[in-house]
């Protein structure tokens, strides 16, 4: 049971840690209207290796 609790706790912490920068990026983009350029993965969601 301790293992299950540890896994659930670890996943929750990991999700929280990953959600913080995503929330900050979303907040920043919601406050700005200009394009951040083709290098911005948030404005142009694609893999960095893929180039058209
Ligand atoms: Zn952007």
mmCIF file of the protein (N, C-alpha, C, O) and its ligand, coordinates in Angstrom:
data_MODEL
# 
_entry.id   MODEL 
# 
loop_
_entity.id 
_entity.type 
_entity.pdbx_number_of_molecules 
1 polymer     1 
2 non-polymer 1 
# 
_entity_poly.entity_id                      1 
_entity_poly.type                           'polypeptide(L)' 
_entity_poly.nstd_linkage                   no 
_entity_poly.nstd_monomer                   no 
_entity_poly.pdbx_seq_one_letter_code       
;(UNK)(UNK)(UNK)(UNK)(UNK)(UNK)(UNK)(UNK)(UNK)(UNK)(UNK)(UNK)(UNK)(UNK)(UNK)(UNK)
(UNK)(UNK)(UNK)(UNK)(UNK)(UNK)(UNK)(UNK)(UNK)(UNK)(UNK)(UNK)(UNK)(UNK)(UNK)(UNK)
(UNK)(UNK)(UNK)(UNK)(UNK)(UNK)(UNK)(UNK)(UNK)(UNK)(UNK)(UNK)(UNK)(UNK)(UNK)(UNK)
(UNK)(UNK)(UNK)(UNK)
;
_entity_poly.pdbx_seq_one_letter_code_can   XXXXXXXXXXXXXXXXXXXXXXXXXXXXXXXXXXXXXXXXXXXXXXXXXXXX 
_entity_poly.pdbx_strand_id                 A 
# 
loop_
_entity_poly_seq.entity_id 
_entity_poly_seq.num 
_entity_poly_seq.mon_id 
_entity_poly_seq.hetero 
1 1  UNK n 
1 2  UNK n 
1 3  UNK n 
1 4  UNK n 
1 5  UNK n 
1 6  UNK n 
1 7  UNK n 
1 8  UNK n 
1 9  UNK n 
1 10 UNK n 
1 11 UNK n 
1 12 UNK n 
1 13 UNK n 
1 14 UNK n 
1 15 UNK n 
1 16 UNK n 
1 17 UNK n 
1 18 UNK n 
1 19 UNK n 
1 20 UNK n 
1 21 UNK n 
1 22 UNK n 
1 23 UNK n 
1 24 UNK n 
1 25 UNK n 
1 26 UNK n 
1 27 UNK n 
1 28 UNK n 
1 29 UNK n 
1 30 UNK n 
1 31 UNK n 
1 32 UNK n 
1 33 UNK n 
1 34 UNK n 
1 35 UNK n 
1 36 UNK n 
1 37 UNK n 
1 38 UNK n 
1 39 UNK n 
1 40 UNK n 
1 41 UNK n 
1 42 UNK n 
1 43 UNK n 
1 44 UNK n 
1 45 UNK n 
1 46 UNK n 
1 47 UNK n 
1 48 UNK n 
1 49 UNK n 
1 50 UNK n 
1 51 UNK n 
1 52 UNK n 
# 
loop_
_struct_asym.id 
_struct_asym.entity_id 
A 1 
B 2 
# 
loop_
_chem_comp.id 
_chem_comp.type 
_chem_comp.mon_nstd_flag 
UNK 'L-peptide linking' . 
ZN  non-polymer         . 
# 
_pdbx_entity_nonpoly.entity_id   2 
_pdbx_entity_nonpoly.name        ? 
_pdbx_entity_nonpoly.comp_id     ZN 
# 
_pdbx_nonpoly_scheme.asym_id         B 
_pdbx_nonpoly_scheme.entity_id       2 
_pdbx_nonpoly_scheme.mon_id          ZN 
_pdbx_nonpoly_scheme.ndb_seq_num     1 
_pdbx_nonpoly_scheme.pdb_seq_num     101 
_pdbx_nonpoly_scheme.auth_seq_num    101 
_pdbx_nonpoly_scheme.pdb_mon_id      ZN 
_pdbx_nonpoly_scheme.auth_mon_id     ZN 
_pdbx_nonpoly_scheme.pdb_strand_id   A 
_pdbx_nonpoly_scheme.pdb_ins_code    . 
# 
loop_
_atom_site.group_PDB 
_atom_site.id 
_atom_site.type_symbol 
_atom_site.label_atom_id 
_atom_site.label_alt_id 
_atom_site.label_comp_id 
_atom_site.label_asym_id 
_atom_site.label_entity_id 
_atom_site.label_seq_id 
_atom_site.pdbx_PDB_ins_code 
_atom_site.Cartn_x 
_atom_site.Cartn_y 
_atom_site.Cartn_z 
_atom_site.occupancy 
_atom_site.B_iso_or_equiv 
_atom_site.pdbx_formal_charge 
_atom_site.auth_seq_id 
_atom_site.auth_comp_id 
_atom_site.auth_asym_id 
_atom_site.auth_atom_id 
_atom_site.pdbx_PDB_model_num 
ATOM   1   N  N  . UNK A 1 1  ? 0.842  -1.200 0.000   1.00 0.00 ? 1   UNK A N  1 
ATOM   2   C  CA . UNK A 1 1  ? 0.000  0.000  0.000   1.00 0.00 ? 1   UNK A CA 1 
ATOM   3   C  C  . UNK A 1 1  ? 0.875  1.247  0.000   1.00 0.00 ? 1   UNK A C  1 
ATOM   4   O  O  . UNK A 1 1  ? 0.526  2.245  -0.631  1.00 0.00 ? 1   UNK A O  1 
ATOM   5   N  N  . UNK A 1 2  ? 2.001  1.203  0.695   1.00 0.00 ? 2   UNK A N  1 
ATOM   6   C  CA . UNK A 1 2  ? 2.888  2.363  0.695   1.00 0.00 ? 2   UNK A CA 1 
ATOM   7   C  C  . UNK A 1 2  ? 3.414  2.641  -0.708  1.00 0.00 ? 2   UNK A C  1 
ATOM   8   O  O  . UNK A 1 2  ? 3.605  3.792  -1.098  1.00 0.00 ? 2   UNK A O  1 
ATOM   9   N  N  . UNK A 1 3  ? 3.645  1.555  -1.465  1.00 0.00 ? 3   UNK A N  1 
ATOM   10  C  CA . UNK A 1 3  ? 4.147  1.743  -2.827  1.00 0.00 ? 3   UNK A CA 1 
ATOM   11  C  C  . UNK A 1 3  ? 3.110  2.460  -3.681  1.00 0.00 ? 3   UNK A C  1 
ATOM   12  O  O  . UNK A 1 3  ? 3.449  3.367  -4.441  1.00 0.00 ? 3   UNK A O  1 
ATOM   13  N  N  . UNK A 1 4  ? 1.840  2.055  -3.557  1.00 0.00 ? 4   UNK A N  1 
ATOM   14  C  CA . UNK A 1 4  ? 0.787  2.702  -4.353  1.00 0.00 ? 4   UNK A CA 1 
ATOM   15  C  C  . UNK A 1 4  ? 0.664  4.174  -3.969  1.00 0.00 ? 4   UNK A C  1 
ATOM   16  O  O  . UNK A 1 4  ? 0.544  5.045  -4.831  1.00 0.00 ? 4   UNK A O  1 
ATOM   17  N  N  . UNK A 1 5  ? 0.696  4.437  -2.666  1.00 0.00 ? 5   UNK A N  1 
ATOM   18  C  CA . UNK A 1 5  ? 0.611  5.833  -2.227  1.00 0.00 ? 5   UNK A CA 1 
ATOM   19  C  C  . UNK A 1 5  ? 1.811  6.630  -2.731  1.00 0.00 ? 5   UNK A C  1 
ATOM   20  O  O  . UNK A 1 5  ? 1.683  7.796  -3.102  1.00 0.00 ? 5   UNK A O  1 
ATOM   21  N  N  . UNK A 1 6  ? 2.969  5.991  -2.741  1.00 0.00 ? 6   UNK A N  1 
ATOM   22  C  CA . UNK A 1 6  ? 4.171  6.688  -3.214  1.00 0.00 ? 6   UNK A CA 1 
ATOM   23  C  C  . UNK A 1 6  ? 4.050  7.018  -4.701  1.00 0.00 ? 6   UNK A C  1 
ATOM   24  O  O  . UNK A 1 6  ? 4.401  8.115  -5.134  1.00 0.00 ? 6   UNK A O  1 
ATOM   25  N  N  . UNK A 1 7  ? 3.550  6.056  -5.476  1.00 0.00 ? 7   UNK A N  1 
ATOM   26  C  CA . UNK A 1 7  ? 3.399  6.286  -6.920  1.00 0.00 ? 7   UNK A CA 1 
ATOM   27  C  C  . UNK A 1 7  ? 2.400  7.403  -7.169  1.00 0.00 ? 7   UNK A C  1 
ATOM   28  O  O  . UNK A 1 7  ? 2.653  8.296  -7.978  1.00 0.00 ? 7   UNK A O  1 
ATOM   29  N  N  . UNK A 1 8  ? 1.264  7.358  -6.478  1.00 0.00 ? 8   UNK A N  1 
ATOM   30  C  CA . UNK A 1 8  ? 0.253  8.404  -6.680  1.00 0.00 ? 8   UNK A CA 1 
ATOM   31  C  C  . UNK A 1 8  ? 0.800  9.759  -6.271  1.00 0.00 ? 8   UNK A C  1 
ATOM   32  O  O  . UNK A 1 8  ? 0.585  10.749 -6.970  1.00 0.00 ? 8   UNK A O  1 
ATOM   33  N  N  . UNK A 1 9  ? 1.495  9.815  -5.161  1.00 0.00 ? 9   UNK A N  1 
ATOM   34  C  CA . UNK A 1 9  ? 2.077  11.078 -4.700  1.00 0.00 ? 9   UNK A CA 1 
ATOM   35  C  C  . UNK A 1 9  ? 3.123  11.587 -5.686  1.00 0.00 ? 9   UNK A C  1 
ATOM   36  O  O  . UNK A 1 9  ? 3.175  12.779 -5.988  1.00 0.00 ? 9   UNK A O  1 
ATOM   37  N  N  . UNK A 1 10 ? 3.952  10.678 -6.184  1.00 0.00 ? 10  UNK A N  1 
ATOM   38  C  CA . UNK A 1 10 ? 4.988  11.081 -7.134  1.00 0.00 ? 10  UNK A CA 1 
ATOM   39  C  C  . UNK A 1 10 ? 4.352  11.627 -8.405  1.00 0.00 ? 10  UNK A C  1 
ATOM   40  O  O  . UNK A 1 10 ? 4.805  12.645 -8.927  1.00 0.00 ? 10  UNK A O  1 
ATOM   41  N  N  . UNK A 1 11 ? 3.313  10.971 -8.914  1.00 0.00 ? 11  UNK A N  1 
ATOM   42  C  CA . UNK A 1 11 ? 2.653  11.439 -10.134 1.00 0.00 ? 11  UNK A CA 1 
ATOM   43  C  C  . UNK A 1 11 ? 2.010  12.805 -9.897  1.00 0.00 ? 11  UNK A C  1 
ATOM   44  O  O  . UNK A 1 11 ? 2.058  13.675 -10.766 1.00 0.00 ? 11  UNK A O  1 
ATOM   45  N  N  . UNK A 1 12 ? 1.417  12.990 -8.738  1.00 0.00 ? 12  UNK A N  1 
ATOM   46  C  CA . UNK A 1 12 ? 0.792  14.283 -8.438  1.00 0.00 ? 12  UNK A CA 1 
ATOM   47  C  C  . UNK A 1 12 ? 1.836  15.392 -8.397  1.00 0.00 ? 12  UNK A C  1 
ATOM   48  O  O  . UNK A 1 12 ? 1.632  16.471 -8.955  1.00 0.00 ? 12  UNK A O  1 
ATOM   49  N  N  . UNK A 1 13 ? 2.958  15.118 -7.733  1.00 0.00 ? 13  UNK A N  1 
ATOM   50  C  CA . UNK A 1 13 ? 4.025  16.128 -7.649  1.00 0.00 ? 13  UNK A CA 1 
ATOM   51  C  C  . UNK A 1 13 ? 4.576  16.418 -9.035  1.00 0.00 ? 13  UNK A C  1 
ATOM   52  O  O  . UNK A 1 13 ? 4.793  17.577 -9.386  1.00 0.00 ? 13  UNK A O  1 
ATOM   53  N  N  . UNK A 1 14 ? 4.805  15.371 -9.830  1.00 0.00 ? 14  UNK A N  1 
ATOM   54  C  CA . UNK A 1 14 ? 5.347  15.568 -11.172 1.00 0.00 ? 14  UNK A CA 1 
ATOM   55  C  C  . UNK A 1 14 ? 4.378  16.393 -12.014 1.00 0.00 ? 14  UNK A C  1 
ATOM   56  O  O  . UNK A 1 14 ? 4.799  17.303 -12.729 1.00 0.00 ? 14  UNK A O  1 
ATOM   57  N  N  . UNK A 1 15 ? 3.074  16.080 -11.935 1.00 0.00 ? 15  UNK A N  1 
ATOM   58  C  CA . UNK A 1 15 ? 2.089  16.813 -12.720 1.00 0.00 ? 15  UNK A CA 1 
ATOM   59  C  C  . UNK A 1 15 ? 2.060  18.276 -12.286 1.00 0.00 ? 15  UNK A C  1 
ATOM   60  O  O  . UNK A 1 15 ? 1.959  19.173 -13.122 1.00 0.00 ? 15  UNK A O  1 
ATOM   61  N  N  . UNK A 1 16 ? 2.148  18.513 -10.976 1.00 0.00 ? 16  UNK A N  1 
ATOM   62  C  CA . UNK A 1 16 ? 2.138  19.895 -10.474 1.00 0.00 ? 16  UNK A CA 1 
ATOM   63  C  C  . UNK A 1 16 ? 3.373  20.643 -10.958 1.00 0.00 ? 16  UNK A C  1 
ATOM   64  O  O  . UNK A 1 16 ? 3.278  21.783 -11.411 1.00 0.00 ? 16  UNK A O  1 
ATOM   65  N  N  . UNK A 1 17 ? 4.528  20.000 -10.859 1.00 0.00 ? 17  UNK A N  1 
ATOM   66  C  CA . UNK A 1 17 ? 5.776  20.648 -11.281 1.00 0.00 ? 17  UNK A CA 1 
ATOM   67  C  C  . UNK A 1 17 ? 5.728  20.959 -12.776 1.00 0.00 ? 17  UNK A C  1 
ATOM   68  O  O  . UNK A 1 17 ? 6.205  22.009 -13.207 1.00 0.00 ? 17  UNK A O  1 
ATOM   69  N  N  . UNK A 1 18 ? 5.154  20.051 -13.569 1.00 0.00 ? 18  UNK A N  1 
ATOM   70  C  CA . UNK A 1 18 ? 5.082  20.286 -15.011 1.00 0.00 ? 18  UNK A CA 1 
ATOM   71  C  C  . UNK A 1 18 ? 3.998  21.304 -15.350 1.00 0.00 ? 18  UNK A C  1 
ATOM   72  O  O  . UNK A 1 18 ? 4.090  21.984 -16.373 1.00 0.00 ? 18  UNK A O  1 
ATOM   73  N  N  . UNK A 1 19 ? 2.983  21.419 -14.515 1.00 0.00 ? 19  UNK A N  1 
ATOM   74  C  CA . UNK A 1 19 ? 1.873  22.321 -14.815 1.00 0.00 ? 19  UNK A CA 1 
ATOM   75  C  C  . UNK A 1 19 ? 2.246  23.767 -14.527 1.00 0.00 ? 19  UNK A C  1 
ATOM   76  O  O  . UNK A 1 19 ? 1.685  24.682 -15.130 1.00 0.00 ? 19  UNK A O  1 
ATOM   77  N  N  . UNK A 1 20 ? 3.186  23.986 -13.611 1.00 0.00 ? 20  UNK A N  1 
ATOM   78  C  CA . UNK A 1 20 ? 3.553  25.361 -13.251 1.00 0.00 ? 20  UNK A CA 1 
ATOM   79  C  C  . UNK A 1 20 ? 4.146  26.116 -14.447 1.00 0.00 ? 20  UNK A C  1 
ATOM   80  O  O  . UNK A 1 20 ? 3.647  27.199 -14.753 1.00 0.00 ? 20  UNK A O  1 
ATOM   81  N  N  . UNK A 1 21 ? 5.175  25.619 -15.142 1.00 0.00 ? 21  UNK A N  1 
ATOM   82  C  CA . UNK A 1 21 ? 5.714  26.358 -16.296 1.00 0.00 ? 21  UNK A CA 1 
ATOM   83  C  C  . UNK A 1 21 ? 4.706  26.477 -17.424 1.00 0.00 ? 21  UNK A C  1 
ATOM   84  O  O  . UNK A 1 21 ? 4.695  27.480 -18.137 1.00 0.00 ? 21  UNK A O  1 
ATOM   85  N  N  . UNK A 1 22 ? 3.853  25.464 -17.602 1.00 0.00 ? 22  UNK A N  1 
ATOM   86  C  CA . UNK A 1 22 ? 2.833  25.543 -18.653 1.00 0.00 ? 22  UNK A CA 1 
ATOM   87  C  C  . UNK A 1 22 ? 1.834  26.643 -18.325 1.00 0.00 ? 22  UNK A C  1 
ATOM   88  O  O  . UNK A 1 22 ? 1.417  27.388 -19.212 1.00 0.00 ? 22  UNK A O  1 
ATOM   89  N  N  . UNK A 1 23 ? 1.452  26.748 -17.069 1.00 0.00 ? 23  UNK A N  1 
ATOM   90  C  CA . UNK A 1 23 ? 0.513  27.798 -16.664 1.00 0.00 ? 23  UNK A CA 1 
ATOM   91  C  C  . UNK A 1 23 ? 1.151  29.169 -16.836 1.00 0.00 ? 23  UNK A C  1 
ATOM   92  O  O  . UNK A 1 23 ? 0.497  30.108 -17.288 1.00 0.00 ? 23  UNK A O  1 
ATOM   93  N  N  . UNK A 1 24 ? 2.428  29.286 -16.477 1.00 0.00 ? 24  UNK A N  1 
ATOM   94  C  CA . UNK A 1 24 ? 3.115  30.562 -16.650 1.00 0.00 ? 24  UNK A CA 1 
ATOM   95  C  C  . UNK A 1 24 ? 3.198  30.934 -18.126 1.00 0.00 ? 24  UNK A C  1 
ATOM   96  O  O  . UNK A 1 24 ? 2.957  32.087 -18.486 1.00 0.00 ? 24  UNK A O  1 
ATOM   97  N  N  . UNK A 1 25 ? 3.539  29.965 -18.992 1.00 0.00 ? 25  UNK A N  1 
ATOM   98  C  CA . UNK A 1 25 ? 3.635  30.248 -20.421 1.00 0.00 ? 25  UNK A CA 1 
ATOM   99  C  C  . UNK A 1 25 ? 2.264  30.646 -20.967 1.00 0.00 ? 25  UNK A C  1 
ATOM   100 O  O  . UNK A 1 25 ? 2.154  31.570 -21.773 1.00 0.00 ? 25  UNK A O  1 
ATOM   101 N  N  . UNK A 1 26 ? 1.221  29.941 -20.524 1.00 0.00 ? 26  UNK A N  1 
ATOM   102 C  CA . UNK A 1 26 ? -0.117 30.277 -21.002 1.00 0.00 ? 26  UNK A CA 1 
ATOM   103 C  C  . UNK A 1 26 ? -0.514 31.673 -20.533 1.00 0.00 ? 26  UNK A C  1 
ATOM   104 O  O  . UNK A 1 26 ? -1.138 32.425 -21.282 1.00 0.00 ? 26  UNK A O  1 
ATOM   105 N  N  . UNK A 1 27 ? -0.158 32.023 -19.302 1.00 0.00 ? 27  UNK A N  1 
ATOM   106 C  CA . UNK A 1 27 ? -0.489 33.354 -18.777 1.00 0.00 ? 27  UNK A CA 1 
ATOM   107 C  C  . UNK A 1 27 ? 0.260  34.420 -19.561 1.00 0.00 ? 27  UNK A C  1 
ATOM   108 O  O  . UNK A 1 27 ? -0.307 35.462 -19.890 1.00 0.00 ? 27  UNK A O  1 
ATOM   109 N  N  . UNK A 1 28 ? 1.532  34.170 -19.863 1.00 0.00 ? 28  UNK A N  1 
ATOM   110 C  CA . UNK A 1 28 ? 2.322  35.151 -20.612 1.00 0.00 ? 28  UNK A CA 1 
ATOM   111 C  C  . UNK A 1 28 ? 1.725  35.341 -21.997 1.00 0.00 ? 28  UNK A C  1 
ATOM   112 O  O  . UNK A 1 28 ? 1.608  36.475 -22.463 1.00 0.00 ? 28  UNK A O  1 
ATOM   113 N  N  . UNK A 1 29 ? 1.341  34.250 -22.670 1.00 0.00 ? 29  UNK A N  1 
ATOM   114 C  CA . UNK A 1 29 ? 0.807  34.369 -24.016 1.00 0.00 ? 29  UNK A CA 1 
ATOM   115 C  C  . UNK A 1 29 ? -0.582 34.979 -24.012 1.00 0.00 ? 29  UNK A C  1 
ATOM   116 O  O  . UNK A 1 29 ? -0.993 35.577 -25.006 1.00 0.00 ? 29  UNK A O  1 
ATOM   117 N  N  . UNK A 1 30 ? -1.308 34.842 -22.922 1.00 0.00 ? 30  UNK A N  1 
ATOM   118 C  CA . UNK A 1 30 ? -2.633 35.450 -22.866 1.00 0.00 ? 30  UNK A CA 1 
ATOM   119 C  C  . UNK A 1 30 ? -2.532 36.957 -22.668 1.00 0.00 ? 30  UNK A C  1 
ATOM   120 O  O  . UNK A 1 30 ? -3.486 37.685 -22.941 1.00 0.00 ? 30  UNK A O  1 
ATOM   121 N  N  . UNK A 1 31 ? -1.379 37.428 -22.195 1.00 0.00 ? 31  UNK A N  1 
ATOM   122 C  CA . UNK A 1 31 ? -1.177 38.857 -21.958 1.00 0.00 ? 31  UNK A CA 1 
ATOM   123 C  C  . UNK A 1 31 ? -0.497 39.527 -23.139 1.00 0.00 ? 31  UNK A C  1 
ATOM   124 O  O  . UNK A 1 31 ? -0.472 40.756 -23.210 1.00 0.00 ? 31  UNK A O  1 
ATOM   125 N  N  . UNK A 1 32 ? 0.053  38.756 -24.065 1.00 0.00 ? 32  UNK A N  1 
ATOM   126 C  CA . UNK A 1 32 ? 0.733  39.341 -25.214 1.00 0.00 ? 32  UNK A CA 1 
ATOM   127 C  C  . UNK A 1 32 ? -0.018 38.965 -26.483 1.00 0.00 ? 32  UNK A C  1 
ATOM   128 O  O  . UNK A 1 32 ? -0.585 37.877 -26.580 1.00 0.00 ? 32  UNK A O  1 
ATOM   129 N  N  . UNK A 1 33 ? -0.017 39.867 -27.450 1.00 0.00 ? 33  UNK A N  1 
ATOM   130 C  CA . UNK A 1 33 ? -0.741 39.630 -28.693 1.00 0.00 ? 33  UNK A CA 1 
ATOM   131 C  C  . UNK A 1 33 ? 0.191  39.454 -29.884 1.00 0.00 ? 33  UNK A C  1 
ATOM   132 O  O  . UNK A 1 33 ? -0.222 38.952 -30.929 1.00 0.00 ? 33  UNK A O  1 
ATOM   133 N  N  . UNK A 1 34 ? 1.458  39.870 -29.730 1.00 0.00 ? 34  UNK A N  1 
ATOM   134 C  CA . UNK A 1 34 ? 2.370  39.777 -30.866 1.00 0.00 ? 34  UNK A CA 1 
ATOM   135 C  C  . UNK A 1 34 ? 2.875  38.349 -31.035 1.00 0.00 ? 34  UNK A C  1 
ATOM   136 O  O  . UNK A 1 34 ? 2.859  37.548 -30.100 1.00 0.00 ? 34  UNK A O  1 
ATOM   137 N  N  . UNK A 1 35 ? 3.319  38.055 -32.243 1.00 0.00 ? 35  UNK A N  1 
ATOM   138 C  CA . UNK A 1 35 ? 3.833  36.715 -32.513 1.00 0.00 ? 35  UNK A CA 1 
ATOM   139 C  C  . UNK A 1 35 ? 5.240  36.580 -31.948 1.00 0.00 ? 35  UNK A C  1 
ATOM   140 O  O  . UNK A 1 35 ? 6.054  37.496 -32.060 1.00 0.00 ? 35  UNK A O  1 
ATOM   141 N  N  . UNK A 1 36 ? 5.514  35.460 -31.356 1.00 0.00 ? 36  UNK A N  1 
ATOM   142 C  CA . UNK A 1 36 ? 6.814  35.252 -30.727 1.00 0.00 ? 36  UNK A CA 1 
ATOM   143 C  C  . UNK A 1 36 ? 7.825  34.669 -31.702 1.00 0.00 ? 36  UNK A C  1 
ATOM   144 O  O  . UNK A 1 36 ? 8.940  34.331 -31.302 1.00 0.00 ? 36  UNK A O  1 
ATOM   145 N  N  . UNK A 1 37 ? 7.460  34.545 -32.970 1.00 0.00 ? 37  UNK A N  1 
ATOM   146 C  CA . UNK A 1 37 ? 8.399  34.019 -33.950 1.00 0.00 ? 37  UNK A CA 1 
ATOM   147 C  C  . UNK A 1 37 ? 8.222  32.528 -34.135 1.00 0.00 ? 37  UNK A C  1 
ATOM   148 O  O  . UNK A 1 37 ? 7.545  31.864 -33.350 1.00 0.00 ? 37  UNK A O  1 
ATOM   149 N  N  . UNK A 1 38 ? 8.847  32.006 -35.196 1.00 0.00 ? 38  UNK A N  1 
ATOM   150 C  CA . UNK A 1 38 ? 8.700  30.573 -35.501 1.00 0.00 ? 38  UNK A CA 1 
ATOM   151 C  C  . UNK A 1 38 ? 9.362  29.680 -34.469 1.00 0.00 ? 38  UNK A C  1 
ATOM   152 O  O  . UNK A 1 38 ? 9.094  28.479 -34.439 1.00 0.00 ? 38  UNK A O  1 
ATOM   153 N  N  . UNK A 1 39 ? 10.212 30.227 -33.631 1.00 0.00 ? 39  UNK A N  1 
ATOM   154 C  CA . UNK A 1 39 ? 10.883 29.399 -32.628 1.00 0.00 ? 39  UNK A CA 1 
ATOM   155 C  C  . UNK A 1 39 ? 10.011 29.149 -31.411 1.00 0.00 ? 39  UNK A C  1 
ATOM   156 O  O  . UNK A 1 39 ? 10.332 28.297 -30.582 1.00 0.00 ? 39  UNK A O  1 
ATOM   157 N  N  . UNK A 1 40 ? 8.910  29.883 -31.295 1.00 0.00 ? 40  UNK A N  1 
ATOM   158 C  CA . UNK A 1 40 ? 8.056  29.713 -30.125 1.00 0.00 ? 40  UNK A CA 1 
ATOM   159 C  C  . UNK A 1 40 ? 7.212  28.461 -30.308 1.00 0.00 ? 40  UNK A C  1 
ATOM   160 O  O  . UNK A 1 40 ? 6.373  28.393 -31.207 1.00 0.00 ? 40  UNK A O  1 
ATOM   161 N  N  . UNK A 1 41 ? 7.438  27.481 -29.459 1.00 0.00 ? 41  UNK A N  1 
ATOM   162 C  CA . UNK A 1 41 ? 6.708  26.211 -29.594 1.00 0.00 ? 41  UNK A CA 1 
ATOM   163 C  C  . UNK A 1 41 ? 5.269  26.372 -29.170 1.00 0.00 ? 41  UNK A C  1 
ATOM   164 O  O  . UNK A 1 41 ? 4.407  25.580 -29.552 1.00 0.00 ? 41  UNK A O  1 
ATOM   165 N  N  . UNK A 1 42 ? 5.005  27.409 -28.370 1.00 0.00 ? 42  UNK A N  1 
ATOM   166 C  CA . UNK A 1 42 ? 3.636  27.589 -27.890 1.00 0.00 ? 42  UNK A CA 1 
ATOM   167 C  C  . UNK A 1 42 ? 2.767  28.177 -28.991 1.00 0.00 ? 42  UNK A C  1 
ATOM   168 O  O  . UNK A 1 42 ? 1.616  27.777 -29.160 1.00 0.00 ? 42  UNK A O  1 
ATOM   169 N  N  . UNK A 1 43 ? 3.333  29.149 -29.757 1.00 0.00 ? 43  UNK A N  1 
ATOM   170 C  CA . UNK A 1 43 ? 2.588  29.748 -30.866 1.00 0.00 ? 43  UNK A CA 1 
ATOM   171 C  C  . UNK A 1 43 ? 2.565  28.791 -32.054 1.00 0.00 ? 43  UNK A C  1 
ATOM   172 O  O  . UNK A 1 43 ? 1.598  28.759 -32.816 1.00 0.00 ? 43  UNK A O  1 
ATOM   173 N  N  . UNK A 1 44 ? 3.624  28.022 -32.204 1.00 0.00 ? 44  UNK A N  1 
ATOM   174 C  CA . UNK A 1 44 ? 3.727  27.097 -33.333 1.00 0.00 ? 44  UNK A CA 1 
ATOM   175 C  C  . UNK A 1 44 ? 4.020  25.703 -32.791 1.00 0.00 ? 44  UNK A C  1 
ATOM   176 O  O  . UNK A 1 44 ? 5.159  25.238 -32.848 1.00 0.00 ? 44  UNK A O  1 
ATOM   177 N  N  . UNK A 1 45 ? 3.006  25.041 -32.271 1.00 0.00 ? 45  UNK A N  1 
ATOM   178 C  CA . UNK A 1 45 ? 3.213  23.730 -31.648 1.00 0.00 ? 45  UNK A CA 1 
ATOM   179 C  C  . UNK A 1 45 ? 3.628  22.670 -32.652 1.00 0.00 ? 45  UNK A C  1 
ATOM   180 O  O  . UNK A 1 45 ? 2.791  22.131 -33.376 1.00 0.00 ? 45  UNK A O  1 
ATOM   181 N  N  . UNK A 1 46 ? 4.905  22.375 -32.696 1.00 0.00 ? 46  UNK A N  1 
ATOM   182 C  CA . UNK A 1 46 ? 5.407  21.304 -33.536 1.00 0.00 ? 46  UNK A CA 1 
ATOM   183 C  C  . UNK A 1 46 ? 6.784  20.906 -33.022 1.00 0.00 ? 46  UNK A C  1 
ATOM   184 O  O  . UNK A 1 46 ? 7.375  21.603 -32.198 1.00 0.00 ? 46  UNK A O  1 
ATOM   185 N  N  . UNK A 1 47 ? 7.278  19.806 -33.505 1.00 0.00 ? 47  UNK A N  1 
ATOM   186 C  CA . UNK A 1 47 ? 8.589  19.359 -33.076 1.00 0.00 ? 47  UNK A CA 1 
ATOM   187 C  C  . UNK A 1 47 ? 9.652  20.273 -33.647 1.00 0.00 ? 47  UNK A C  1 
ATOM   188 O  O  . UNK A 1 47 ? 9.533  20.709 -34.792 1.00 0.00 ? 47  UNK A O  1 
ATOM   189 N  N  . UNK A 1 48 ? 10.693 20.577 -32.876 1.00 0.00 ? 48  UNK A N  1 
ATOM   190 C  CA . UNK A 1 48 ? 11.745 21.478 -33.362 1.00 0.00 ? 48  UNK A CA 1 
ATOM   191 C  C  . UNK A 1 48 ? 12.439 20.952 -34.613 1.00 0.00 ? 48  UNK A C  1 
ATOM   192 O  O  . UNK A 1 48 ? 12.956 21.735 -35.410 1.00 0.00 ? 48  UNK A O  1 
ATOM   193 N  N  . UNK A 1 49 ? 12.455 19.631 -34.793 1.00 0.00 ? 49  UNK A N  1 
ATOM   194 C  CA . UNK A 1 49 ? 13.165 19.079 -35.942 1.00 0.00 ? 49  UNK A CA 1 
ATOM   195 C  C  . UNK A 1 49 ? 12.375 19.256 -37.225 1.00 0.00 ? 49  UNK A C  1 
ATOM   196 O  O  . UNK A 1 49 ? 12.954 19.287 -38.311 1.00 0.00 ? 49  UNK A O  1 
ATOM   197 N  N  . UNK A 1 50 ? 11.042 19.375 -37.111 1.00 0.00 ? 50  UNK A N  1 
ATOM   198 C  CA . UNK A 1 50 ? 10.215 19.482 -38.306 1.00 0.00 ? 50  UNK A CA 1 
ATOM   199 C  C  . UNK A 1 50 ? 10.240 20.922 -38.808 1.00 0.00 ? 50  UNK A C  1 
ATOM   200 O  O  . UNK A 1 50 ? 9.874  21.847 -38.083 1.00 0.00 ? 50  UNK A O  1 
ATOM   201 N  N  . UNK A 1 51 ? 10.672 21.104 -40.042 1.00 0.00 ? 51  UNK A N  1 
ATOM   202 C  CA . UNK A 1 51 ? 10.686 22.428 -40.646 1.00 0.00 ? 51  UNK A CA 1 
ATOM   203 C  C  . UNK A 1 51 ? 10.050 22.352 -42.015 1.00 0.00 ? 51  UNK A C  1 
ATOM   204 O  O  . UNK A 1 51 ? 10.357 21.470 -42.818 1.00 0.00 ? 51  UNK A O  1 
ATOM   205 N  N  . UNK A 1 52 ? 9.140  23.314 -42.269 1.00 0.00 ? 52  UNK A N  1 
ATOM   206 C  CA . UNK A 1 52 ? 8.465  23.341 -43.561 1.00 0.00 ? 52  UNK A CA 1 
ATOM   207 C  C  . UNK A 1 52 ? 9.169  24.272 -44.521 1.00 0.00 ? 52  UNK A C  1 
ATOM   208 O  O  . UNK A 1 52 ? 8.738  24.421 -45.665 1.00 0.00 ? 52  UNK A O  1 
HETATM 209 ZN ZN . ZN  B 2 .  ? 4.638  32.402 -28.236 1.00 0.00 ? 101 ZN  A ZN 1 
# 
